Amino acid sequence: MNIVLIGPRGSGKTAVGRALAERLGRPLLDTDEEVERKAGKSIRDIFEQDGEGRFRDVEAEVVREAARRDGIVIATGGGVVLRRENVEALRRNGFLVHLDAPPDTLAGRVMQDAATRARRPPLLPGLDEEEEIRRVMEARAPLYAAARHLRLDTSCASPEEVAGTIIREMRKFEAAAASGPGT
């Protein structure tokens, strides 16, 4: 079974993904990095030159390919839940973990990470980082809730601590699934 990390930007998907991959000896696949590799340009450039639709098409292709694999850690982009087929593909063989934190925490993390800021799409006109994150989180909250098996707040835990919690919860999930319904 794959471990799939979903959630808004700044929630720690890549950092937690690295910690999980290291602890479990599994490969890490970052869908944003794969999209950039396939497109031959940054996410920001894809959005600016080709539009969000093109980005979402390449992202869906990357998700389909990743979901066919087994035993990997997948760190997704924040908008992966916008397309139902992405969620369906990832759930077939994945334990979906929604990483989350308050908008001010997420904005602070994004502002401190120059590499993330350089890659991401431009802010919506007239909004600062925190307000944009707040609006995106509100819009996507039902999609994250419908997709996830587990939700974790990452605001007060290190990536290693979050990884440990995910491993424990995934083992419970796998044990329950192995015992079958009604047992």
N, C-alpha and C positions, 0 to 999 in steps of 0.2 A: 504494500500500500504506500502511496505517495503521501507526503505531508505538504499541504498547500497553504501558504500564508497569504491572506487577503487583508485589505484594510487601506486606510488613507495614507497618503505620502507622509513620511515622518513617523510612522507608527513602529518602525523597526523591522520591517519585513526582511530586508537584506541582511542586517546585522544578526537577527535571530536565525535567519536561514543559514548563515555561516556557522553559527554556534551549533545548530542542530546537525548540519552536515558533518562537522568535525566530531561531535560526540557520537554520532551513529555510524560514521564511516560511509556516508552516502554522498553522492554527487549533489551539488547545488545548481539549479537552473534558475536564473533570474530572467523573467520574461522580457523586462525592459531592455536588458543587455542583448537578448536574442533578437528583439525587434530591430534594435540599432544595427546589429550585425547583418541581418537579412536586408535591411533597407540601405545599408551603407552610409547612414547619416544619423545624427542625434535625433532624439525624440523632438526636441525643440524645432529642428530643421524640418522634420516630417510634418509637424503641425503647421509651421509657417509656409512651407513650400507646397505641400500636398494635401493638407487639411486633416482634420481629426478623423474623418471617415476612412482615409487611407491608413492612418495609424491603427485604427480599430480593426481593419481588415487584416493587416499584417499580424497584429496581436492575436487575433482569432486563429490564424494559421499556426503561430507559435504555440498557443495553448493546445490546439488539437495534437500537435506533435508531442508536446510534453506529457499530455494526459495518456498517450499510448505507452509511455514508459512505466516502469515499476520500480519502487524502492528509491525514489529520489525526493529531494526537498525542492519545492517550487516556490519561489518568491515572485509574486505577481505585481503588476502595476495596479495602482489604486482604482482604476476604472474597469478592471477586468470583469466586474459584476454587471456592467452595463449591458452586456449581451448574454442572454439566457443560455445560448449554446456553449459559451465558455464555462459557465457554472455547471451545466449538465456534464460536459466532458470531464471537468476536474473532479466532480463528485463520484464518477463511475469507479475510480480507483484511488480516491484521495480522501484524506482526513483534512477538512477545511477549518483552518484556525483564523479567526478574525482578530487581528491585533488592532488595538485602539488606544487612544489617550485623549485628554481634553484638547480642544483646538489651540489654546495658547501654548501647550506643551509641543504639539505637532509643529506649529509655526516656528517656535524657538529652535527646534531641531533642524528644520529645513533651512532656516536662516543661517545656522552655524555650519551647514554642510555646503560648501561652495560647489562641489561636484554635482550634487543633487540639483541645486539651483540652476546650474548651467545646462543641465540635461532636460529639465522639465519644460512643459509648454509655458508660454508667457502668461502672466497673471491676467485675469479679466480686467478690462479697463475700469479704473476708479476704485479698485479694491486693493487692500493691503493683504499680505500673506494670511494673517489670522482670519480676516473676514471671508476671504475666498475659501479657506479650509472649512470654516464653519458652514458656509452655504453648500459646499460639495458634500460634507458629512451629512447634513440634513437631507439632502436629496437622495443620497445613496444608502442611508440607514436601513430602510426596509429591504434593500437588495442584499446588503451584508447579512442582515438577520436571517433572511430566507436561505442564504447559501451556506452558512456556517454550521459546523458541528460544535465548535467551542469558541467563546469570546474571552479574550484576555486584555486587561488594561496594562499597558507597558510603561505607564508614567512613573512608577516607583520601583521598577525591577530592571536588573541588568539583562542584556540579551541571553547570558548564560542561565540566569534564573528563569526567564521565560521559557527557554529551551527545555529546562528540566521539567517544568510544569507541563509543557506540551507532550513530552515523552511519557510522563505518568498518565496523563489523560488519554493519549492515543492507545496505550496498552489496555486501559479499561475499556475503551471503545472496541478494540479488536477482540478482547475477551468476551464482551457482550455479544458481538456479532458472531463469534464462533460458537457460542452456546445456543444461538438461534432464537427465534421469537417465542415469547411465552415461557422461557425457562429462567 
